[in-house]
Amino acid sequence: MADVRAMCAIGRRGQLGLTGRMPWEGEQAPEYAADVRRFWEMTRGHVLLVGPVTYRSIPAFAHQERTIVEIRSSMQPEEVIARFPDRIVFVGGGPAVWAAYAPLIRIWDITRLPYDGPADRWFDPAWLCGTGG
Ligand SMILES: NC(=O)c1ccc[n+]([C@@H]2O[C@H](COP(=O)([O-])OP(=O)(O)OC[C@H]3O[C@@H](n4cnc5c(N)ncnc54)[C@H](OP(=O)(O)O)[C@@H]3O)[C@@H](O)[C@H]2O)c1
């Protein structure tokens, strides 16, 4: 059975995304670069499930060392997870994806960043209880 985890980074108020990108894209402070580096390290060799918008934001190099799968709302979460027995599967967003896969997620890895600006996608603490927002 797959080991299902979620990994995300949020701003001070739970900001997750802005116009299809990370809200803090272009920020130069070291914690932002460290977070991206850690994401690629932690997911190396594993499966990463993402919605279509997030999929399009993934750089080409990342596909070499991990299995990145674009998932759609037409797919059943249990059936998607069942495709990867004995693998570590990271659920990588966006929000509708985390809400749908929340009941299957065992580990949440959330990095809080010092970003305090705008967002159009937000973290929902209800996901941690295995329920969609
Ligand atoms: N801060 C972070 O850690 C982090 C991580 C990831 C993404 N983000 C940000 O989040 C934003 C992207 O998220 P998004 O929500 O706009 O788009 P998204 O990544 O495409 O994710 C949402 C879409 O996933 C699809 N989906 C797949 N399986 C689903 C299911 N079982 N139930 C419901 N929907 C499902 C749906 O599209 P269909 O109905 O078309 O299939 C849904 O609209 C970007 O700004 C990105 O940078 C941030």
The ligand as a MOL file (V3000), in Angstrom:
LIG
                    3D

  0  0  0     0  0            999 V3000
M  V30 BEGIN CTAB
M  V30 COUNTS 48 52 0 0 0
M  V30 BEGIN ATOM
M  V30 1 N 2.3660 26.7710 -1.8410 0
M  V30 2 C 2.4240 25.5130 -2.2670 0
M  V30 3 O 3.0250 24.6410 -1.6430 0
M  V30 4 C 1.7060 25.1370 -3.5300 0
M  V30 5 C 1.7220 23.8250 -3.9980 0
M  V30 6 C 1.0080 23.5170 -5.1600 0
M  V30 7 C 0.3400 24.5060 -5.8430 0
M  V30 8 N 0.3840 25.7800 -5.3550 0 CHG=1
M  V30 9 C -0.3000 26.8550 -6.0590 0
M  V30 10 O -1.6880 26.5480 -6.2160 0
M  V30 11 C -2.1320 27.0980 -7.4590 0
M  V30 12 C -2.6340 25.9760 -8.3500 0
M  V30 13 O -3.7480 25.3700 -7.7680 0
M  V30 14 P -5.1950 25.3940 -8.4730 0
M  V30 15 O -6.1520 24.9150 -7.4510 0
M  V30 16 O -5.3990 26.7170 -9.0780 0 CHG=-1
M  V30 17 O -5.0620 24.3610 -9.6900 0
M  V30 18 P -4.5260 22.8720 -9.8710 0
M  V30 19 O -3.1070 22.7510 -9.4750 0
M  V30 20 O -4.8670 22.5260 -11.2760 0
M  V30 21 O -5.3780 21.9700 -8.8660 0
M  V30 22 C -6.8030 21.9800 -8.8640 0
M  V30 23 C -7.3820 21.1420 -10.0030 0
M  V30 24 O -6.9690 19.7900 -9.8690 0
M  V30 25 C -7.9040 18.9750 -10.5560 0
M  V30 26 N -8.1900 17.7920 -9.7300 0
M  V30 27 C -7.5090 16.6240 -9.8110 0
M  V30 28 N -8.0220 15.6960 -9.0030 0
M  V30 29 C -9.0670 16.2750 -8.3650 0
M  V30 30 C -10.0260 15.7890 -7.4350 0
M  V30 31 N -10.0290 14.5070 -7.0140 0
M  V30 32 N -10.9710 16.6330 -6.9790 0
M  V30 33 C -10.9970 17.9070 -7.4100 0
M  V30 34 N -10.1250 18.4260 -8.3230 0
M  V30 35 C -9.1700 17.6110 -8.8020 0
M  V30 36 C -9.1190 19.8380 -10.8710 0
M  V30 37 O -9.0380 20.1840 -12.2450 0
M  V30 38 P -9.9810 19.4390 -13.3570 0
M  V30 39 O -11.4000 19.5100 -12.8420 0
M  V30 40 O -9.7440 20.2650 -14.5790 0
M  V30 41 O -9.4830 18.0370 -13.4820 0
M  V30 42 C -8.8870 21.0750 -10.0280 0
M  V30 43 O -9.4380 22.2360 -10.5700 0
M  V30 44 C -0.9420 27.7910 -8.0910 0
M  V30 45 O -0.9410 29.1590 -7.7340 0
M  V30 46 C 0.2270 27.0530 -7.4610 0
M  V30 47 O 1.4210 27.8130 -7.4610 0
M  V30 48 C 1.0430 26.1000 -4.2280 0
M  V30 END ATOM
M  V30 BEGIN BOND
M  V30 1 1 1 2
M  V30 2 2 2 3
M  V30 3 1 2 4
M  V30 4 1 4 5
M  V30 5 2 4 48
M  V30 6 2 5 6
M  V30 7 1 6 7
M  V30 8 2 7 8
M  V30 9 1 8 9
M  V30 10 1 8 48
M  V30 11 1 9 10
M  V30 12 1 9 46
M  V30 13 1 10 11
M  V30 14 1 11 12
M  V30 15 1 11 44
M  V30 16 1 12 13
M  V30 17 1 13 14
M  V30 18 2 14 15
M  V30 19 1 14 16
M  V30 20 1 14 17
M  V30 21 1 17 18
M  V30 22 2 18 19
M  V30 23 1 18 20
M  V30 24 1 18 21
M  V30 25 1 21 22
M  V30 26 1 22 23
M  V30 27 1 23 24
M  V30 28 1 23 42
M  V30 29 1 24 25
M  V30 30 1 25 26
M  V30 31 1 25 36
M  V30 32 1 26 27
M  V30 33 1 26 35
M  V30 34 2 27 28
M  V30 35 1 28 29
M  V30 36 1 29 30
M  V30 37 2 29 35
M  V30 38 1 30 31
M  V30 39 2 30 32
M  V30 40 1 32 33
M  V30 41 2 33 34
M  V30 42 1 34 35
M  V30 43 1 36 37
M  V30 44 1 36 42
M  V30 45 1 37 38
M  V30 46 2 38 39
M  V30 47 1 38 40
M  V30 48 1 38 41
M  V30 49 1 42 43
M  V30 50 1 44 45
M  V30 51 1 44 46
M  V30 52 1 46 47
M  V30 END BOND
M  V30 END CTAB
M  END
